[in-house]
Structures are given as structure tokens and as C-alpha cells.
Amino acid sequence: MRFHPLFLALALIPATAHAQAQCGGDFGAWKAAVEKDAASAGVGQRGIQALEQATFNPEVVRRDHAQGVFTQTFIEFSTRMESAYRLKHGEINLKKYASVFQRAEQQYGVPGPVIAAFWGLETDFGAVQGNFSTLDALATLAHDCRRPDLFRPQLIALLKLIDNGTVPADVRGAWAGEIGQTQMLPKDYLAQGVDGDGDGRVDLRGSAPDVIMTTAHFLQSLGWKAGEPWMEEVRVPDNLPWEQTGRENRLPISQWASWGVTDRNGGALDETKSPASLVLPMGRKGPAFLVFDNYDVYLKWNQSFVYTLTAAHLATRFAGAPAYDRRNPDPGLSPAEMRDLQLKLDAKGHDVGKVDGVLGSGTREAVRAMQKQLGLPVDGWPTRKLLDMM
């Protein structure tokens, strides 16, 4: 489930001349060149010998070139991902490892529910970690000329993990090289790994304490602020300066309160909290959330708006919040209608990114601009009415 931000940021960038010189061609000759780089980076004989056994996996290339994106709405996706199974086992694990979660928060400032949400979403608390050879996967992706500048350093990091005995040469995980119960990339595993159970090694596949402590350390490295909130469900009035909504607009809680925003039960907001943005994943008639600085950490974990909002909300569920109020959002567009909208927005000079029928961040911002131009409420939710007016 995890898509590292760099994966998405570099997905459409063609290989540079430098990268082309380091990818493609005979796989054996390419591995020999990587061996020299690995040795220069301090990888010893055990890591080098592991690389010699790596094989090319065409299925990994197929999956990489066919990566999908989130096409479901927030309500559809979050309903599926915040399953009864995850809610039950999240509660069980929070109790079972309460002392470890407490230690993680004391050392790194990250609350247990936040860690548990990623743990559940990524692998169902370790049940589904992937069955690809991590070595073969990363060697394949580094050899392929689509994104070698991203994957070659991850391969070197994996060889270091193998060389120092942290993981075996035959370690298995996701097709894109993530390892363990919260799907860590080798560079992050190497830099942020924590021995949570005191056995002298960091085992992110089999040790829950290692997983919990490492995930907390990693989230801290992404900028998590101890003692600060990440999300709160709210109720919005029928009329609001909708152009002030959106993740980019962070305002004092007092300002949202003055415009009639309340907590989910209609009570007053806590104005001592730090400034927040009002996000409306399905427009002004759908669910509404205030998100704070710590929400940006979710976006560093995964740049999908729908995934990160779901992960943040699942964490609030683990912290005791009820299911959110779906309210009654206007129907969205089908993929074909979304593509038609993107083409029209593009023709009017708006940057929607790739015309793919998916409501991404570029399309949301273009929709907001067009809504403002047409005198519609600026909530970033594309509807048939907007499409018909263009």
C-alpha cells in the first residue's frame, strides 16, 4: 500500500544521460558495475555475494510500469480500508503492546494510534507483507531505465542490511522493495531502524516491538510534532468562505469558529489548538475535517490525498473517535466524465497534470480555480453541474 513520495515525484521523469549509463544492457555486466559501487560504499563480502545471486524479475517491471492510482472516492476507500477487522485488531494490538507504544511516544513523540493505523493499513498488522524477493525486486528496478536514480541507492542500502546481518539475503517483501510490517524502504530501514525488543537486531518482519519503535522513529524523522493533533472531524455551516478551504490554507481555529465551524457534535472548537486547514474530500456537502501540521507527515509517507486522509482518520478511530458523518455529498464524476473535465480545464489553461480521469491534487486545484471563475462555491469537488457549465 505504501507509495514512497519519491516514487510519485519521479514517476514521469525520463532517465538522465547519467542514469542511462548506469542502467539497462546485460544484467550480469550491470551487476558487476553495481558491485564496484557497493564496495566503494562499504558493502562487504556477504553483501557482494548476495548481489551476485540476484536475478531479473520481469513481473516487477510489469507492475512498476502499470502502477495504478486511487480512483475511489474518500467515502468508498475509507469505508473499505477502515474495516471491522482492522478496527478490532488495532484495538487488540494497542492493548497487547501498550508498554511499547508508550515507550515509542516517550522517545519519539508519536502516539500509538498513529503508528497502529499505518501498521494496519500497510500489512494488516504483519499478516500480508509481500512475497517478492526484495533483492531481485530492487536489482530489477535499478537495472530498468525508468527510475534507476531512485532504486540504485535503495539496492545499495539493502546490500548493507544484508552485509551487516540485519536481513537475510532471501528477505521477501513488496514488489517495489519495501520490507516489513509497515513497509519500510531499505534506506529508511538502515537509517531509522530501532531494536525495540533488545535482541540485538532490527527485525521489521517478525518483531512487533521493532516495528512499533522503528515506525515511530521514522515518523519523527518526517517531522512529527510531539503533543500536537493531526486531524479532527468538524461540522460546517451551509455558508462559508469556501475559497478559504483546502489543505494549503491554514488558519487560526478562532477564524474557523467565527465562520460557524464546530466540532462534530456542534460544540465549540478548542481555540488553543494550532492553526488548521479545512479539508472537504467530497465537497462542502460531504465529510469535513480540520487537519494540522502533523497531517503533512502523512503526505510525506504517501502522497495520495485519499490514502492519507484515511490513514489519519483511522488513527483517530484508534484514539477513540467514532465513524465520521458521511453527510450527503453531491454525486461525483465517473472516470470518463473526469477525463472530459480535465481536457476542458486543460484547454482553458489550467494545469491538471496528467489527463487520466483521476481526481488528483492538480485537478482539485484547477477545479477550485474554475469554480471561482464561474461563481460556484470553491470546494474543489467536481460535479456534473461544473462540467455542464464549461
C-alpha positions, -999 to +999 in steps of 0.1 A: +000+000+000+028+024+007+039+045-023+070+064-013+068+101-022+099+098-043+082+071-064+055+095-073+076+126-077+100+108-101+075+086-119+072+107-150+108+120-152+128+104-180+161+088-173+190+113-175+221+106-195+239+097-162+211+073-153+211+057-187+248+050-183+240+031-151+210+010-163+200-014-190+221-037-210+234-071-200+222-078-165+254-096-154+277-068-167+254-042-149+256-062-116+294-061-119+293-023-121+269-022-091+293-044-071+321-018-075+297+010-063+286-012-034+322-020-024+331+017-025+300+024-003+314+000+023+295-032+015+315-063+025+318-097+010+284-111+023+265-082+006+285-086-026+279-123-027+242-117-023+241-093-053+259-119-074+228-142-069+202-116-078+181-123-108+160-101-131+122-104-124+100-092-154+069-092-132+084-064-111+089-043-142+054-050-153+040-039-120+061-008-119+051+003-154+014-004-147+012+013-113-024+024-106-037+053-087-065+058-063-097+061-083-122+056-054-138+085-035-128+091+001-160+075+013-155+044-008-119+040+000-120+047+037-151+025+042-132-004+027-099+003+045-113+011+079-127-024+082-141-042+112-111-065+111-086-036+113-106-017+140-107-049+161-071-059+157-059-024+161-075-022+195-061-056+204-026-047+194-027-013+211-035-032+244-011-061+238+019-038+231+007-009+253+041-006+270+060-005+237+036+021+223+041+042+254+079+039+251+076+049+214+057+080+223+080+090+251+111+087+228+098+099+195+065+118+203+043+097+180+011+084+196+003+047+195-029+051+174-009+069+146+016+040+144-012+014+146-031+030+117-001+027+094+006-008+107-030-019+099-033-002+065+001-014+052+000-051+061-029-059+084-006-058+113+020-080+096-003-106+080+003-095+044+039-083+039+045-093+003+063-123-012+087-108-037+124-113-033+135-079-022+169-083-036+156-094-070+130-066-070+154-038-063+180-051-086+154-053-114+141-018-107+176-003-105+185-021-138+154-009-156+159+026-171+126+041-158+139+053-124+174+039-117+184+071-098+157+062-072+163+024-069+201+021-072+206+038-038+179+016-023+197-015-037+230-004-021+212+002+012+197-033+010+231-048+004+243-030+036+214-045+055+223-080+042+260-074+049+256-064+085+231-093+091+201-072+097+181-091+070+189-123+052+198-123+015+165-140+007+143-114+026+109-110+010+085-081+008+066-059-016+073-057-053+088-022-051+114-032-024+096-023+008+102-046+038+084-055+069+051-048+087+050-011+079+067-014+045+100+004+050+124+011+021+159-002+028+174+033+032+148+041+058+153+007+074+190+013+076+187+049+089+157+047+112+157+010+124+153+006+161+158-026+181+126-025+201+129-059+218+165-057+228+176-089+209+205-071+191+189-068+157+161-049+139+136-073+126+108-055+109+092-087+096+088-106+128+092-083+158+063-061+167+083-040+192+109-034+164+081-024+140+065+000+165+097+017+176+111+020+141+079+034+127+078+060+154+114+069+148+107+072+110+076+094+115+096+116+138+122+120+111+095+131+087+087+160+111+061+147+135+055+172+163+050+156+197+018+165+216+002+181+185-030+170+168-032+157+133-069+156+124-104+165+138-138+159+123-159+190+122-193+202+112-195+231+087-224+256+081-243+258+048-225+291+040-187+296+044-160+314+025-153+282+007-123+296-011-106+296+023-108+258+025-082+234+012-050+220+027-029+249+015-049+274+036-040+271+073-059+295+096-063+300+133-090+279+149-107+311+161-112+321+124-129+288+116-151+291+147-161+327+137-173+313+104-196+288+122-174+257+121-180+235+152-168+201+164-186+171+151-213+173+178-220+210+173-199+222+202-173+249+203-138+242+188-108+243+210-092+276+200-060+268+219-050+243+192-026+253+165-038+267+131-055+242+108-068+237+073-104+227+065-104+198+040-135+187+022-126+155+004-161+153-013-170+189-013-189+212+011-218+187+015-196+158+024-174+149+054-153+177+068-121+177+087-096+201+102-060+190+096-030+203+114+008+204+108+012+168+116-011+158+087+018+169+064+038+139+078+011+116+063+017+132+029+054+125+032+046+089+038+022+087+009+012+115-014-023+102-022-049+125-006-074+097-002-050+073+014-035+099+038-069+112+049-080+076+055-048+068+075-052+100+096-089+092+103-082+056+111-057+069+137-085+090+152-107+059+154-080+040+173-077+071+196-115+068+204-133+088+178-165+075+162-170+069+125-173+101+106-205+116+094-208+110+056-234+137+052-248+140+017-222+150-009-232+158-045-225+128-068-190+129-083-180+123-118-173+089-135-137+084-147-148+092-183-165+124-171-135+133-151-113+129-181-136+151-201-134+177-174-097+175-173-095+181-211-117+211-208-097+225-179-065+219-198-079+237-228-087+267-206-051+269-194-053+251-161-026+226-151-044+194-142-012+172-145-018+140-164-052+137-181-061+103-166-097+106-153-084+107-117-091+135-092-055+143-082-042+174-064-036+192-097-072+186-109-086+197-075-067+230-077-079+235-113-114+228-102-112+253-074-100+279-099-128+272-123-154+272-096-142+306-085-143+319-121-179+306-126-191+319-093-196+285-077-187+275-041-150+269-042-147+234-025-126+215-051-153+188-057-160+184-094-197+178-102-218+173-133-230+209-129-195+222-132-188+200-162-221+212-179-212+249-173-178+246-190 
